Amino acid sequence: MNADGLPETAVSAPPPGLVTVGRYDEGPGYAVNRPQGADSWLFTWTTDGHGLLAQGAAETRADAGALVVLGPGVPHRYLVRPGARHWRFWWAHCQARPSWTAWLSPYAVGDGMYVVAPVPEGLHDRMATAFARMLSDARWPGSDTRPPGSSAASDGPTAVAHGAAARELALCSLEEIVLLASAAARPLPERPGVDPRVSRAEALIAADPAGPHTVRSLAEEVALSPSRFAHLFTEQLGRSPMRAVREARLCHAARLLEATDLPVERVAFASGFASPFHFNRVFRERHGTPPGAYRALCRRDPAEIAPAIGFTAAPGRRGEGTGQLS
């Protein structure tokens, strides 16, 4: 199934300086053909039905949960896929922010087309909500009135963001969409000898060290029994799941001590430790110094830190270490 045979009549794209957004539910026969491409980027998010998009020599189906992005300057065509009853999708035309290219690049399929799929079903509602917010924010006049809520999306299927504030708000929602989809659709990198379920559990711990993790809760997330999960995790990573949780929490706490002025007690709670006393004890065991002293040490002049931890400088070379501990 391909996009050949589309009508030759060209459909113009919105001017490149605008941010336009809309949602369509089209039936058989709907097709758009742009032999010169567009000066702006086109983002499509399919919520139901089936579409077909082609750009240059690249072509892809668009099923529910697919974010398909078409870069500027390449001839493109899209339509309701032949044989499908309809195609329901959100779309947006705009100039992409520079950071988005790096997020999308792993999904490049050629000729400026990016196919970000499958986006996990658990994110579909949030993606649709972000598009609805984009549609409503595009209508904000930038006055002292409140920006419309996402329910305003029902007022019409398309909007053009004319004001500077409306454009930036709309682009912020689209940035959320691109980041969510590109981060979630990419599978975790495979590591030789490590079961993907163990990698998934490890990622869950790293993403939220302070979460109420237990062996049972982590096992449920990766569809294993608690005993099987604990055995597999320990066998492959050399430490138990709860030891991994504690290490992640201590690492998170260290970052908070380095980068914030939160009281030590709040750092403990924010890192998942129920007792500040317990936090102080395990932090000192792990880092060799209490949390408060660790923070003070991190904020000292670097030239003072090496002697404080027993790092010796090479004779005659001021400020350069030998790489040896005294």
C-alpha positions as CSV (number, residue, x, y, z in Angstrom):
1,M,0.0,0.0,0.0
2,N,1.5,3.3,-1.0
3,A,0.7,7.0,-1.7
4,D,1.0,6.8,-5.5
5,G,-2.0,8.1,-7.5
6,L,-2.8,11.1,-5.3
7,P,-4.3,14.1,-7.0
8,E,-1.8,16.5,-8.5
9,T,-3.5,19.6,-7.2
10,A,-1.2,21.1,-4.7
11,V,-2.4,22.2,-1.3
12,S,-0.5,25.2,0.2
13,A,1.1,25.0,3.6
14,P,0.7,27.6,6.3
15,P,3.4,30.4,6.2
16,P,6.5,29.3,8.0
17,G,6.4,32.0,10.7
18,L,3.1,30.9,12.1
19,V,2.2,28.2,14.6
20,T,-1.0,26.4,13.4
21,V,-2.6,23.5,15.1
22,G,-5.7,21.4,14.5
23,R,-7.5,18.1,14.8
24,Y,-9.2,16.3,11.9
25,D,-11.3,13.2,11.6
26,E,-11.3,12.5,7.8
27,G,-12.9,9.8,5.8
28,P,-11.9,7.9,2.6
29,G,-10.8,10.2,-0.2
30,Y,-9.1,12.8,2.1
31,A,-5.6,13.6,0.7
32,V,-3.1,16.4,0.8
33,N,-0.4,16.8,-1.8
34,R,2.5,19.3,-1.6
35,P,4.9,18.8,-4.6
36,Q,7.2,21.5,-3.2
37,G,6.9,20.4,0.4
38,A,6.4,23.0,3.1
39,D,8.6,25.8,4.6
40,S,7.6,24.7,8.1
41,W,7.6,21.3,9.9
42,L,4.5,19.2,10.1
43,F,3.7,17.1,13.2
44,T,0.9,14.5,13.1
45,W,-0.3,12.4,16.1
46,T,-2.8,9.7,15.2
47,T,-5.5,9.0,17.8
48,D,-7.7,6.6,15.8
49,G,-8.0,5.1,12.3
50,H,-5.2,4.9,9.8
51,G,-3.3,7.4,7.7
52,L,-0.5,7.1,5.1
53,L,2.3,9.7,4.8
54,A,5.0,10.0,2.2
55,Q,7.9,12.4,2.0
56,G,10.4,12.1,-0.8
57,A,11.1,8.4,-1.1
58,A,10.1,7.7,2.5
59,E,6.7,6.4,3.4
60,T,4.9,5.2,6.5
61,R,1.6,4.1,7.9
62,A,0.1,6.2,10.7
63,D,-1.8,4.1,13.2
64,A,-3.1,5.1,16.7
65,G,-0.1,6.1,18.9
66,A,2.2,7.2,16.1
67,L,3.9,10.6,16.0
68,V,5.0,11.2,12.4
69,V,7.1,14.4,11.7
70,L,7.8,15.8,8.3
71,G,10.7,18.2,7.9
72,P,10.6,21.2,5.6
73,G,11.6,21.5,1.9
74,V,10.8,17.9,0.7
75,P,7.7,17.0,-1.4
76,H,5.2,15.3,0.8
77,R,1.7,13.7,0.6
78,Y,-0.6,12.3,3.2
79,L,-4.1,10.7,3.1
80,V,-6.5,8.3,4.7
81,R,-5.0,4.9,4.0
82,P,-6.9,3.1,1.3
83,G,-9.3,0.7,2.8
84,A,-9.5,2.5,6.1
85,R,-12.8,4.0,7.3
86,H,-11.3,7.2,8.7
87,W,-8.2,8.9,10.1
88,R,-8.4,10.9,13.3
89,F,-5.3,12.9,14.0
90,W,-3.9,16.1,15.5
91,W,-1.5,18.1,13.4
92,A,0.7,21.2,13.9
93,H,2.7,23.3,11.5
94,C,5.6,25.5,12.9
95,Q,9.3,26.0,12.9
96,A,10.8,23.3,15.1
97,R,13.0,24.4,18.0
98,P,16.7,23.3,17.4
99,S,16.7,20.9,20.4
100,W,14.0,18.8,18.8
101,T,16.1,17.5,16.0
102,A,18.4,15.6,18.4
103,W,15.3,14.0,20.1
104,L,13.9,13.0,16.7
105,S,17.1,11.8,15.0
106,P,16.9,8.2,16.2
107,Y,13.6,7.9,14.4
108,A,14.7,9.3,11.0
109,V,13.6,7.1,8.1
110,G,15.0,9.3,5.3
111,D,14.1,12.4,3.4
112,G,13.3,14.4,6.5
113,M,10.7,12.0,7.8
114,Y,10.7,10.9,11.4
115,V,8.4,8.1,12.7
116,V,8.2,8.0,16.4
117,A,6.3,4.8,17.2
118,P,5.0,3.0,19.1
119,V,4.5,5.5,21.8
120,P,3.3,3.5,24.9
121,E,-0.5,3.5,25.3
122,G,-0.2,4.9,28.9
123,L,1.0,8.2,27.4
124,H,-1.7,8.6,24.7
125,D,-4.1,10.6,26.9
126,R,-1.3,12.9,28.0
127,M,-0.2,13.4,24.4
128,A,-3.8,14.3,23.4
129,T,-4.2,16.6,26.4
130,A,-1.0,18.5,25.3
131,F,-2.3,18.9,21.8
132,A,-5.7,20.2,23.2
133,R,-3.8,22.6,25.4
134,M,-1.7,23.7,22.4
135,L,-4.9,24.4,20.5
136,S,-6.5,26.4,23.2
137,D,-3.3,28.4,24.0
138,A,-2.9,29.3,20.4
139,R,-6.2,31.3,20.8
140,W,-4.9,33.4,23.8
141,P,-4.8,37.1,22.9
142,G,-2.1,37.7,25.4
143,S,-4.2,40.3,27.3
144,D,-5.0,40.2,31.0
145,T,-7.5,37.5,30.4
146,R,-6.6,34.0,31.5
147,P,-5.4,31.6,28.8
148,P,-8.3,29.3,27.8
149,G,-8.4,25.9,29.4
150,S,-8.0,22.8,27.3
151,S,-11.8,22.4,27.1
152,A,-11.8,25.3,24.7
153,A,-10.5,22.8,22.1
154,S,-14.1,22.0,21.4
155,D,-14.7,25.5,20.1
156,G,-13.2,24.7,16.8
157,P,-10.9,22.3,15.0
158,T,-8.0,24.6,14.1
159,A,-6.2,27.7,15.5
160,V,-3.4,30.0,14.5
161,A,-1.2,31.5,17.2
162,H,-0.7,35.1,16.2
163,G,0.6,36.7,19.4
164,A,4.1,36.1,20.7
165,A,2.8,34.7,24.0
166,A,0.3,32.4,22.3
167,R,3.1,31.1,19.9
168,E,5.5,30.4,22.8
169,L,2.8,28.7,24.9
170,A,1.8,26.5,21.9
171,L,5.4,25.6,21.2
172,C,5.9,24.6,24.8
173,S,3.1,22.1,24.5
174,L,4.5,20.8,21.3
175,E,7.9,20.5,22.9
176,E,6.3,18.4,25.6
177,I,4.7,16.2,22.9
178,V,8.0,15.7,21.1
179,L,10.0,15.0,24.2
180,L,7.4,12.6,25.7
181,A,7.1,10.6,22.5
182,S,10.7,10.4,21.6
183,A,11.8,9.4,25.1
184,A,9.1,6.8,25.6
185,A,9.1,5.1,22.2
186,R,12.8,4.4,22.3
187,P,13.4,0.9,23.9
188,L,16.0,0.6,26.7
189,P,19.4,-0.3,25.3
190,E,20.1,-4.0,25.5
191,R,23.1,-5.1,27.6
192,P,24.7,-8.5,27.1
193,G,23.6,-10.9,29.8
194,V,21.0,-8.6,31.3
195,D,17.4,-9.5,31.1
196,P,15.3,-6.6,29.7
197,R,13.0,-6.9,32.7
198,V,15.9,-6.3,35.0
199,S,16.9,-3.3,32.9
200,R,13.4,-2.0,33.1
201,A,13.3,-2.3,36.9
202,E,16.7,-0.6,37.2
203,A,15.3,2.3,35.0
204,L,12.2,2.6,37.2
205,I,14.4,2.9,40.3
206,A,16.7,5.5,38.6
207,A,13.7,7.5,37.4
208,D,12.2,7.9,40.8
209,P,14.6,6.9,43.6
210,A,12.4,8.3,46.3
211,G,9.4,6.2,45.1
212,P,7.8,3.6,47.5
213,H,9.7,0.8,45.8
214,T,9.5,-2.7,47.2
215,V,10.5,-6.1,45.7
216,R,6.8,-6.8,45.1
217,S,6.0,-3.5,43.4
218,L,9.1,-3.7,41.1
219,A,8.3,-7.3,40.3
220,E,4.7,-6.4,39.3
221,E,6.0,-3.7,37.0
222,V,8.0,-6.2,35.0
223,A,5.5,-9.1,35.3
224,L,7.5,-11.4,37.4
225,S,6.9,-13.1,40.8
226,P,8.7,-11.3,43.6
227,S,11.0,-14.3,44.3
228,R,11.9,-14.8,40.6
229,F,12.5,-11.1,40.2
230,A,14.7,-10.8,43.3
231,H,16.7,-13.8,42.2
232,L,17.2,-12.6,38.6
233,F,18.0,-9.0,39.6
234,T,20.6,-10.1,42.2
235,E,22.1,-12.7,39.9
236,Q,22.6,-10.3,37.0
237,L,23.5,-7.1,38.7
238,G,25.3,-8.4,41.7
239,R,23.1,-6.6,44.3
240,S,19.6,-7.1,45.5
241,P,16.8,-4.8,44.3
242,M,16.5,-3.0,47.6
243,R,20.3,-2.5,47.8
244,A,19.9,-0.9,44.3
245,V,17.1,1.3,45.6
246,R,19.2,2.4,48.6
247,E,22.2,3.2,46.3
248,A,19.9,5.3,44.0
249,R,18.5,7.2,46.9
250,L,22.0,8.0,48.3
251,C,23.1,9.2,44.9
252,H,20.0,11.3,44.6
253,A,20.6,12.7,48.1
254,A,24.2,13.6,47.2
255,R,23.0,15.5,44.2
256,L,20.5,17.5,46.3
257,L,23.1,18.3,48.8
258,E,25.5,19.5,46.1
259,A,22.9,21.6,44.2
260,T,20.4,22.9,46.7
261,D,20.2,24.5,50.2
262,L,17.5,22.2,51.4
263,P,17.9,21.2,55.1
264,V,19.4,17.8,55.6
265,E,16.1,16.5,57.0
266,R,14.2,17.5,53.8
267,V,16.9,16.0,51.7
268,A,16.4,12.8,53.5
269,F,12.6,12.8,52.9
270,A,13.0,13.9,49.3
271,S,15.3,11.0,48.7
272,G,13.0,8.4,50.1
273,F,14.4,8.0,53.6
274,A,11.7,7.9,56.3
275,S,14.1,8.6,59.1
276,P,16.7,11.4,59.1
277,F,18.7,9.4,61.6
278,H,18.8,6.4,59.4
279,F,19.7,8.7,56.4
280,N,22.7,10.2,58.3
281,R,24.0,6.8,59.2
282,V,23.8,5.2,55.8
283,F,25.0,8.3,54.0
284,R,28.1,8.4,56.3
285,E,28.7,4.7,55.6
286,R,28.5,5.3,51.8
287,H,30.4,8.6,51.5
288,G,32.6,8.6,54.6
289,T,31.2,11.9,55.9
290,P,27.8,13.1,57.3
291,P,25.5,14.9,54.9
292,G,26.1,18.3,56.3
293,A,29.9,17.9,56.1
294,Y,29.6,16.5,52.6
295,R,27.7,19.6,51.4
296,A,30.3,21.9,53.0
297,L,33.1,20.0,51.4
298,C,31.5,20.2,48.0
299,R,31.3,24.0,48.2
300,R,34.9,24.6,49.2
301,D,37.5,25.8,46.9
302,P,38.7,22.8,44.8
303,A,42.3,23.5,45.9
304,E,41.2,22.8,49.5
305,I,39.2,19.7,48.8
306,A,42.1,17.3,47.8
307,P,44.0,17.7,51.1
308,A,40.8,17.4,53.0
309,I,40.2,13.9,51.6
310,G,43.8,12.8,51.8
311,F,44.8,13.5,48.1
312,T,48.5,14.4,47.8
313,A,50.0,16.7,45.3
314,A,53.1,15.9,43.3
315,P,56.2,17.5,44.6
316,G,57.1,20.8,42.8
317,R,53.8,20.9,40.8
318,R,51.4,23.1,42.6
319,G,47.8,22.3,42.2
320,E,48.4,19.0,40.3
321,G,47.7,15.7,41.9
322,T,49.7,12.5,41.6
323,G,46.5,10.5,41.4
324,Q,47.4,8.6,44.6
325,L,45.8,8.6,47.9
326,S,47.9,9.2,51.0
